[in-house]
Amino acid sequence: MGTEIMDKAKKRNLGIMSFIPLSLLLITLIYQVSTFGKTVAQNGLNDHLAMVEGTKDHFGTLTVMYGITGIATLAVLLYYIVHLLRLKFMPVGSKAVWVVFMAVFMPLAFPFFWYWFIMKEPERLAVKDSIE
């Protein structure tokens, strides 16, 4: 059984990390909606293919943006799951609930997990050596 040091700088960095996937998703959605708005302004809403045309013109950019967002979200999810499974003080049932909550509501769940657990954790945190 080990100890992990959770100083203020590490907690702050994890807080920033928890907001990155949500920020990337919002930026990507704003970009997609703005391209859709431009297409609607040019073609009007009568054209039922307005969304398809707007997405087609920016498909490469949207693919990269959603790809980066997905990779960042998966990385934060995996990091938080490993962190959660290593905690000694939390019962297994609570861990399972949090894993399911984060998996279902990602990336919205990450700031909540950070605030409720990481922000309030003691500086010296008792953790398991592995995720058993």
Sequence and secondary structure as in RCSB ss.txt:
>XXXX:A:sequence
MGTEIMDKAKKRNLGIMSFIPLSLLLITLIYQVSTFGKTVAQNGLNDHLAMVEGTKDHFGTLTVMYGITGIATLA
VLLYYIVHLLRLKFMPVGSKAVWVVFMAVFMPLAFPFFWYWFIMKEPERLAVKDSIE
>XXXX:A:secstr
 EEEE  HHHHHHHHHHHHHHHHHHHHHHHHHHHHHHHHHHHH TT TTHHHHHHHHTHHHHHHHHHHHHHHHHH
HHHHHHHHHHHBSSS HHHHHHHHHHHHHHTTTHHHHHIIIIITTS SEEEE SS  
